[in-house]
Amino acid sequence: MAAMSASPRELPVAVFDSGVGGLTVLHECLVSLPHEDFCYLGDTARFPYGERSPEELLSFALELADILLDRGAKLLVVACNSATAAALPALRERMAGRVAVVGVVGPESRLAAAATKSGRVGLIATPATVRSGAYDRALGEASGGRATLHSVPAPELAPLIQAGGEVDQRTVSCVERACEPLIDADVDTVILGCTHYPLVGPVLQRTLGRGVTVVSSGEAIAAEVERELDRAELAAPSNRRGQYGFLASGDPEDFRRLGTRFLQLPIARVGDVRVARPAPVEPTEAQALA
């Protein structure tokens, strides 16, 4: 989705994720900001990110950001929790003076800090995100040190969701294993630390119980995008109808098929981009079964 507009206000907001999970964030942005254009890049050739090293994640994030900036963008959204945790400060330094960069960790942590009454907050995320400690730091800052984070790595859950099948007993069992330590810790708020997880939100809520507040990033990111665009005086005219386009580093048709389910809006065409391809991560048991 190359931007040819003469007006910076009508350039697209660029969004990237390791796969199709970030489309849950894009959906909220499209609903909240229908006058804006968006370009989404899914790095499906290198999915999943959850077991990658911080050095790999930083390299991937910088590469994807450069691809999107070269195509024209007025704001960058890192809709991947693992990439946000590993690369957000470096991305912001690299993009300083060019575009603002919005990540998912800070907005979710602020929502969780505002929602918790007991100060006991849970996090379900990929191993890379948990290891980074990014949510510990962000929640501590957002809560003034009053909240305690209980983190659970769930390496199998995102690949199961990305596979695109029906929610079956494997998915339910994976969710139950992830939630068990959080139930034992008596948390009253749980952060969904991966953009894939809202797709199994009903299973998570049923397992945790109605009394637990579940926090995801979509609405919080949409609000932050709007604030950043207003601050930089880059918001598109409110009387226009925005467009959205897609790029994938893996098979475009696979992305289109899966993405339509995640986005809950039509995806007519997906462009192809080439990225550096390191040795793949060893597949998890869930990926092997998918």
C-alpha positions as CSV (number, residue, x, y, z in Angstrom):
1,M,0.0,0.0,0.0
2,A,2.3,2.7,-1.2
3,A,1.2,6.1,-0.2
4,M,1.1,8.7,-3.0
5,S,-0.8,11.4,-1.2
6,A,0.6,14.9,-1.4
7,S,-0.8,15.6,2.1
8,P,1.0,14.2,5.2
9,R,-2.4,14.0,6.9
10,E,-3.6,11.5,4.3
11,L,-0.6,9.1,4.6
12,P,-1.5,5.8,6.2
13,V,-0.9,4.7,9.8
14,A,1.4,1.6,9.5
15,V,0.8,-1.4,11.7
16,F,3.0,-4.6,12.0
17,D,2.8,-7.9,13.8
18,S,4.4,-11.3,13.7
19,G,1.3,-12.7,12.1
20,V,-2.5,-12.1,11.9
21,G,-3.0,-11.5,15.6
22,G,-2.4,-7.7,15.3
23,L,-5.5,-7.5,13.2
24,T,-7.5,-7.5,16.5
25,V,-5.7,-4.2,17.1
26,L,-6.3,-3.0,13.5
27,H,-10.0,-3.8,13.8
28,E,-10.4,-1.4,16.8
29,C,-8.4,1.2,14.9
30,L,-10.7,0.9,11.9
31,V,-13.8,1.2,14.0
32,S,-12.5,4.1,16.1
33,L,-10.8,6.0,13.3
34,P,-12.8,5.3,10.1
35,H,-11.4,8.4,8.4
36,E,-7.8,7.2,8.6
37,D,-5.9,5.0,6.1
38,F,-4.0,2.0,7.5
39,C,-1.3,-0.3,6.1
40,Y,-0.8,-3.7,7.9
41,L,2.2,-5.9,7.6
42,G,2.1,-9.4,8.9
43,D,5.5,-11.1,9.2
44,T,4.0,-14.5,8.7
45,A,7.2,-16.0,7.2
46,R,8.9,-15.7,10.6
47,F,6.0,-16.4,12.8
48,P,6.0,-17.1,15.8
49,Y,8.0,-14.5,17.5
50,G,7.4,-15.8,21.0
51,E,10.5,-18.0,21.3
52,R,12.8,-15.6,19.5
53,S,15.8,-13.9,21.2
54,P,15.7,-10.2,22.0
55,E,18.4,-9.6,19.3
56,E,16.3,-11.3,16.6
57,L,13.2,-9.4,17.6
58,L,15.0,-6.1,17.5
59,S,16.4,-6.9,14.1
60,F,12.9,-7.9,12.8
61,A,11.2,-4.8,14.2
62,L,13.8,-2.4,12.7
63,E,13.5,-4.2,9.3
64,L,9.7,-4.1,9.2
65,A,9.6,-0.5,10.3
66,D,12.0,0.5,7.5
67,I,9.8,-1.3,4.9
68,L,6.7,0.5,6.1
69,L,8.4,3.9,6.3
70,D,9.8,3.5,2.8
71,R,6.2,2.9,1.6
72,G,5.0,6.1,3.3
73,A,3.5,6.2,6.8
74,K,2.8,9.0,9.3
75,L,2.7,6.8,12.4
76,L,4.0,3.3,13.3
77,V,2.1,0.9,15.5
78,V,3.9,-2.2,16.9
79,A,1.0,-4.5,17.3
80,C,3.2,-7.4,18.6
81,N,3.8,-7.7,22.3
82,S,7.0,-9.6,21.9
83,A,8.4,-7.0,19.4
84,T,7.2,-4.2,21.6
85,A,8.9,-5.6,24.7
86,A,12.2,-6.2,22.9
87,A,12.4,-3.2,20.5
88,L,10.2,-0.3,21.4
89,P,12.9,2.0,22.9
90,A,15.3,1.3,20.0
91,L,12.5,1.9,17.4
92,R,11.6,5.2,19.0
93,E,15.2,6.3,18.9
94,R,15.6,5.2,15.3
95,M,12.4,6.9,14.2
96,A,12.9,10.1,16.2
97,G,12.1,13.1,14.0
98,R,10.4,10.9,11.4
99,V,7.3,9.3,13.0
100,A,5.9,8.5,16.4
101,V,5.9,4.8,17.4
102,V,3.1,3.3,19.5
103,G,3.5,-0.1,21.2
104,V,1.0,-2.3,23.1
105,V,2.7,-2.8,26.5
106,G,2.2,0.7,28.0
107,P,-1.5,1.2,27.1
108,E,-2.4,-2.3,28.4
109,S,-0.5,-1.8,31.6
110,R,-2.2,1.6,32.2
111,L,-5.6,0.0,31.7
112,A,-4.7,-2.9,34.1
113,A,-3.5,-0.4,36.8
114,A,-6.7,1.5,36.6
115,A,-8.9,-1.7,36.7
116,T,-7.3,-3.6,39.5
117,K,-8.8,-3.2,43.0
118,S,-6.6,-5.8,44.8
119,G,-3.4,-4.9,43.1
120,R,-2.9,-8.5,41.9
121,V,-2.6,-8.4,38.1
122,G,-2.0,-11.4,35.9
123,L,-0.3,-11.6,32.5
124,I,-0.6,-14.3,29.9
125,A,2.0,-13.8,27.1
126,T,4.7,-15.4,25.0
127,P,7.9,-16.6,26.7
128,A,9.8,-13.7,25.0
129,T,7.4,-11.1,26.4
130,V,7.5,-12.6,29.9
131,R,11.3,-12.8,29.9
132,S,11.7,-9.2,28.8
133,G,10.1,-7.9,32.0
134,A,8.5,-5.1,30.0
135,Y,5.1,-5.5,31.6
136,D,6.6,-5.6,35.1
137,R,8.2,-2.3,34.5
138,A,5.2,-0.7,32.7
139,L,2.7,-1.9,35.4
140,G,5.0,-0.7,38.2
141,E,5.2,2.7,36.6
142,A,1.5,2.9,35.8
143,S,0.4,1.8,39.3
144,G,3.0,3.7,41.2
145,G,4.3,0.4,42.5
146,R,1.0,-0.6,44.1
147,A,0.3,-3.5,41.7
148,T,2.0,-6.9,41.6
149,L,2.3,-8.8,38.3
150,H,1.9,-12.6,38.1
151,S,3.2,-13.7,34.7
152,V,2.5,-16.9,32.9
153,P,4.3,-17.9,29.6
154,A,2.0,-19.7,27.1
155,P,4.2,-20.8,24.2
156,E,1.5,-23.0,22.6
157,L,-1.4,-20.6,22.6
158,A,-0.6,-18.1,19.8
159,P,0.4,-20.9,17.3
160,L,-2.8,-22.8,18.0
161,I,-4.8,-19.6,17.3
162,Q,-2.8,-18.7,14.3
163,A,-3.5,-22.1,12.8
164,G,-7.0,-20.8,12.2
165,G,-9.0,-23.9,13.1
166,E,-12.0,-24.1,15.3
167,V,-11.7,-23.6,19.1
168,D,-11.3,-27.2,20.2
169,Q,-10.3,-29.1,23.4
170,R,-6.6,-28.5,22.8
171,T,-7.2,-24.7,22.9
172,V,-9.4,-25.0,25.9
173,S,-6.8,-27.1,27.7
174,C,-4.0,-24.7,26.8
175,V,-6.1,-21.7,28.2
176,E,-6.9,-23.6,31.4
177,R,-3.2,-24.4,32.0
178,A,-2.3,-20.8,31.5
179,C,-5.0,-19.5,33.8
180,E,-4.5,-22.0,36.6
181,P,-1.6,-20.1,38.3
182,L,-3.4,-16.8,38.0
183,I,-6.5,-18.3,39.6
184,D,-4.3,-19.6,42.4
185,A,-2.8,-16.1,42.8
186,D,-6.3,-14.7,43.1
187,V,-5.7,-11.9,40.5
188,D,-8.6,-9.6,39.7
189,T,-7.3,-8.4,36.4
190,V,-5.5,-10.2,33.6
191,I,-3.6,-8.7,30.7
192,L,-3.7,-10.5,27.4
193,G,-0.1,-10.1,26.4
194,C,-0.4,-11.2,22.8
195,T,-2.7,-9.8,20.1
196,H,-3.8,-13.3,19.2
197,Y,-5.5,-14.0,22.5
198,P,-8.7,-11.9,22.1
199,L,-9.8,-14.5,19.5
200,V,-10.2,-16.9,22.5
201,G,-11.5,-14.2,24.8
202,P,-14.7,-16.0,25.7
203,V,-12.7,-19.2,26.7
204,L,-10.3,-17.1,28.8
205,Q,-13.2,-15.2,30.5
206,R,-15.1,-18.4,31.3
207,T,-11.9,-20.0,32.8
208,L,-11.0,-17.0,34.9
209,G,-14.5,-16.2,36.0
210,R,-16.7,-13.2,35.4
211,G,-15.2,-11.4,38.4
212,V,-11.8,-11.0,36.7
213,T,-11.3,-8.1,34.3
214,V,-9.6,-9.1,31.1
215,V,-7.5,-6.3,29.4
216,S,-6.6,-6.4,25.8
217,S,-4.8,-3.8,23.6
218,G,-7.2,-2.9,20.8
219,E,-9.2,0.0,22.2
220,A,-6.3,1.3,24.2
221,I,-4.1,1.4,21.1
222,A,-6.8,3.1,19.0
223,A,-7.1,5.8,21.6
224,E,-3.3,6.3,21.7
225,V,-3.1,6.4,17.9
226,E,-5.7,9.2,17.9
227,R,-3.9,11.1,20.6
228,E,-0.5,10.9,18.8
229,L,-2.0,12.0,15.5
230,D,-3.8,15.0,17.1
231,R,-0.6,15.9,18.9
232,A,1.4,15.9,15.7
233,E,-1.4,17.6,13.8
234,L,-1.5,14.6,11.4
235,A,-5.1,13.5,11.8
236,A,-6.9,12.9,8.5
237,P,-10.0,15.0,7.7
238,S,-12.9,13.5,9.6
239,N,-15.2,13.8,6.5
240,R,-13.3,11.3,4.4
241,R,-13.6,7.5,4.3
242,G,-10.3,5.7,5.0
243,Q,-8.9,2.7,3.2
244,Y,-6.9,-0.2,4.5
245,G,-4.3,-2.5,2.8
246,F,-2.2,-5.5,3.7
247,L,1.2,-6.9,3.2
248,A,2.6,-10.3,4.3
249,S,6.1,-11.8,4.2
250,G,4.6,-15.3,3.9
251,D,1.9,-16.7,1.6
252,P,-0.5,-13.9,0.8
253,E,-3.5,-16.2,0.3
254,D,-2.9,-17.9,3.7
255,F,-2.8,-14.4,5.3
256,R,-6.0,-13.4,3.5
257,R,-7.9,-16.5,4.6
258,L,-6.8,-16.3,8.2
259,G,-6.9,-12.5,8.4
260,T,-10.5,-12.2,7.4
261,R,-11.4,-14.2,10.5
262,F,-9.3,-12.1,12.8
263,L,-10.2,-8.7,11.3
264,Q,-13.9,-9.5,10.9
265,L,-13.9,-7.3,7.8
266,P,-13.2,-8.2,4.1
267,I,-9.6,-8.5,2.9
268,A,-9.7,-8.4,-0.9
269,R,-5.9,-8.5,-1.6
270,V,-2.7,-9.0,0.2
271,G,0.7,-7.8,-1.2
272,D,3.9,-9.7,-0.8
273,V,7.1,-8.4,0.8
274,R,10.5,-10.0,1.2
275,V,12.3,-10.1,4.5
276,A,15.5,-11.6,5.7
277,R,14.9,-15.2,6.7
278,P,16.9,-16.5,9.6
279,A,16.8,-20.2,10.6
280,P,13.3,-21.0,11.8
281,V,12.4,-21.5,15.4
282,E,11.9,-25.1,16.3
283,P,8.2,-25.9,16.2
284,T,6.4,-26.3,19.4
285,E,4.2,-29.3,20.1
286,A,1.1,-27.1,19.3
287,Q,2.5,-26.1,16.0
288,A,3.4,-29.7,15.1
289,L,-0.2,-30.7,15.8
290,A,-1.8,-27.8,14.0
